């Protein structure tokens, strides 16, 4: 079975992007949203995210953003709920605000994938470790997986060696594509990290 990194679709300039939110509302705990831990106990209900003035206005099923979050529509949330193990994703409700300061009623959620799977093939991967979080990869030039370490019933997971990275199994990715979900981009694993190749 193949696995694909879930990355932002930044190829279509008509797509809306999340630009900012009031970070103080997360009380210094925003980093936990990329660590695979449950956050509903402290996450502010109805946190408002601003849509970028510099990008398009089309609301997609997965809203690109610079925060490394999976921000999904009701439609995409429904697919994930059908396809993944119960309790494996926490859905945190948020609201979107247009550049004209209108708060939209369209429901969106941060899909916080819980837990992680340690399955990087270190011998076949090319990467630099993070000097601060010493158990985390800072960036990959090439990522190879040891698929034997991935549980057979897991279709979406965080990579334990870089918990901000979410990987999707081929059949789930195909279902999302077949359902015409906009804003979703699954990258070929062999292309992941290519922008860093050639660096020392």
Order of alpha helices (4+ residues) and beta strands (2+ residues): beta-beta-beta-beta-beta-alpha-beta-beta-beta-beta-beta-beta-alpha-beta
